[in-house]
Amino acid sequence: MTSQIILITGATSGIGRAAALHLAKAGHRVFATGRRAAALAALEKEAKGIKLETLVMDVTKLQSIAKAKAEIEERTKGYGVDAVVNNAG
């Protein structure tokens, strides 16, 4: 299986968090997003050693989405993402 770059919204708890950890442990590069920086920091700490990166993003705010998109493009050297798991809200 080829590794994919996956964006997951609502990754600070529940299904989103579990999906982020599962997919990262499976070898995918995961961008886990959520509104709460502290919850994302805890997720990042738990995911130490696997390909999971966090970004603060509020899916109800266009400016927040644009900022996260730009950050992902920078981190992936312009590649972007292969898949989105829209779990927020």
Residue, then its C-alpha position, 0 to 999 in steps of 0.5 A: m500500500t502506498s502512503q498517502i497524505i491525509l487531512i482529518t478535521g475534528a481530530t482532537s477527540g472521538i472518532g477523529r482522534a482515533a482515525a488520525l492515530h490509526l492512519a498514522k500508525a498504518g504509515h500515512r502522513v496525517f495532518a490532524t486538525g482541530r480548534r483546541a491547541a491544547a488537545l492537539a498538543a496532547l495528540e501530538k505527544e501521544a503520536k510521537g514517532i509516527k507521521l502525525e502533524t497537528l494544525v489548529m483549524d476551525v472549519t467554520k472560519l475561511q481564514s482559518i481554513a486558508k491558513a491551514k491549507a497554506e501551512i500544509e502546502e508549505r510542509t508538503k512542498g506544494y503537494g497538498v493532500d490525497a484525502v480528507v476525512n471531514n469529521a469536524g462538528 
